[in-house]
């Protein structure tokens, strides 16, 4: 799964959890607040997403700042919280007989038991008509986990299924016509 290298240096703060007094800050003010809370010049950029979430980019990998997150409340207010970044993969031909018999929480637990940690959420799709297969969408917590599952396959109830990166966008039809 190809992702920009900066993804490993970014943290996302939930827009709904950020104090209203902090919402109107400019990027430079956000960077200064983060660096002041951490007491080191580690944050380099900040941007607001259309969803209202705020992305802070660090000079180095963000993992230490995710694990030691006391700076979040200092810089953004007592209700502020980090949002977990998830990466999505899809199993295109997942048997309906396996997804119909239990809820997605139980499926996620079984997938973790069979494939290891890192699986955060599972979503099933309704099959078309009388189809016996439907897509299974799996959200994981790291690019490494997504790559591992795409490379090795996803094991569920002693069966293995091919997985691939998924972005949810409809396929492009632009430029698909060929010249005669």
C-alpha positions in Angstrom: 0.0 0.0 0.0 1.6 3.3 -1.1 1.1 6.2 1.2 3.1 9.5 1.4 6.0 9.3 3.8 4.6 12.2 5.8 1.7 10.1 7.0 4.1 8.5 9.6 4.9 12.1 10.9 1.2 13.2 11.2 -1.3 13.1 14.0 -5.0 13.9 13.6 -7.1 15.6 16.2 -10.9 15.2 16.2 -12.5 18.4 15.2 -15.5 17.8 17.5 -13.2 17.5 20.5 -11.3 20.8 20.0 -12.2 23.7 22.2 -14.2 26.5 20.4 -11.5 29.0 21.6 -8.9 27.1 19.7 -10.9 26.5 16.4 -10.0 29.8 14.8 -6.2 29.5 15.3 -4.0 30.0 12.3 -1.5 27.2 11.4 1.5 29.1 12.9 -0.4 29.5 16.1 -1.3 25.8 16.3 2.4 24.8 15.6 3.5 27.3 18.4 0.9 25.9 20.8 2.0 22.3 20.1 5.7 23.1 20.4 5.0 25.0 23.7 3.0 22.0 25.1 5.8 19.5 24.2 8.5 22.0 25.1 10.5 21.3 22.0 10.4 22.5 18.4 9.0 19.3 17.0 5.8 20.3 15.1 6.4 21.9 11.7 3.0 22.3 10.1 -0.7 22.3 10.9 -3.8 22.2 8.7 -7.5 22.0 9.1 -9.4 19.3 7.1 -12.9 19.9 5.6 -14.2 17.6 8.3 -13.0 20.0 11.0 -10.2 17.7 12.2 -6.7 19.2 12.6 -3.6 17.5 11.2 -0.3 18.3 12.9 2.9 17.2 11.1 6.1 16.6 13.1 9.8 16.7 12.0 10.3 13.0 13.0 7.9 10.1 13.2 4.8 10.9 15.2 4.6 7.6 17.2 6.2 9.0 20.4 3.8 12.0 20.3 0.8 9.6 19.9 1.9 7.4 22.8 2.7 10.3 25.1 -0.3 12.5 24.3 -0.5 14.9 27.3 0.5 17.7 25.0 -2.9 17.4 23.2 -5.0 18.7 26.1 -2.4 21.5 26.9 -2.4 22.7 23.3 -6.0 22.1 22.3 -8.1 22.1 25.5 -9.3 19.5 28.0 -11.7 17.8 25.7 -9.3 17.4 22.8 -8.5 13.9 21.6 -6.4 12.2 18.9 -8.1 10.4 16.1 -6.8 7.0 15.1 -5.7 6.9 11.5 -7.0 3.7 9.8 -6.0 2.1 6.5 -8.5 0.1 4.5 -8.2 -3.1 2.6 -10.8 -5.1 0.8 -11.5 -8.8 0.2 -13.6 -8.7 -3.0 -15.0 -12.2 -3.0 -15.8 -13.0 0.6 -18.4 -15.8 1.0 -21.8 -14.6 2.2 -22.1 -17.8 4.2 -19.3 -16.6 6.5 -20.4 -13.1 6.9 -24.1 -13.7 7.5 -23.8 -15.9 10.6 -22.2 -13.3 13.0 -21.8 -9.6 13.6 -18.8 -7.6 12.6 -17.4 -7.3 16.1 -17.2 -11.0 16.4 -15.7 -11.2 12.9 -13.0 -8.7 13.9 -12.1 -10.7 17.0 -11.8 -13.9 14.9 -9.7 -12.0 12.2 -7.4 -10.7 14.9 -7.0 -14.3 16.4 -6.2 -15.7 12.9 -4.1 -12.8 11.4 -2.5 -11.1 14.4 -3.1 -7.6 15.9 -3.8 -4.4 14.0 -7.3 -5.1 12.7 -9.5 -2.2 14.0 -12.9 -2.7 12.2 -14.7 -4.9 9.8 -17.6 -4.0 7.5 -19.6 -6.3 5.4 -21.5 -5.3 2.3 -24.8 -6.7 1.1 -24.5 -9.1 -1.8 -26.0 -8.2 -5.1 -29.1 -10.2 -5.8 -28.6 -13.9 -5.1 -24.8 -13.7 -5.2 -22.9 -16.0 -2.8 -20.0 -13.5 -2.5 -19.8 -9.9 -1.3 -16.9 -7.5 -0.4 -15.5 -7.5 3.1 -13.8 -4.2 4.1 -11.2 -4.4 6.8 -9.7 -1.3 8.5 -6.3 -1.7 10.1 -4.2 0.6 12.2 -0.9 0.7 10.2 0.4 0.6 6.7 2.6 -2.3 7.8 -0.4 -4.4 8.8 -2.2 -3.5 5.6 0.8 -4.6 3.5 1.2 -7.8 5.5 -2.5 -8.8 5.0 -2.4 -7.9 1.3 0.8 -9.9 0.9 -0.1 -12.9 3.0 -3.9 -13.0 2.6 -6.5 -12.8 5.2 -7.3 -16.0 7.1 -10.9 -16.5 8.4 -12.4 -19.8 9.7 -9.5 -21.8 8.2 -9.9 -20.3 4.7 -7.5 -17.8 3.1 -8.7 -14.8 1.0 -6.8 -12.3 -1.2 -6.9 -8.7 0.0 -6.0 -5.5 -1.7 -5.8 -1.8 -0.8 -9.1 0.0 -0.9 -9.9 3.7 -1.1 -13.7 3.7 -1.5 -13.6 5.9 -4.6 -15.5 4.7 -7.7 -13.3 3.5 -10.5 -12.4 6.2 -13.0 -13.9 5.9 -16.5 -12.0 8.9 -17.8 -9.5 8.1 -20.4 -10.6 4.4 -20.6 -11.6 4.6 -24.2 -9.1 3.2 -26.6 -8.3 4.7 -30.0 -9.4 2.6 -33.0 
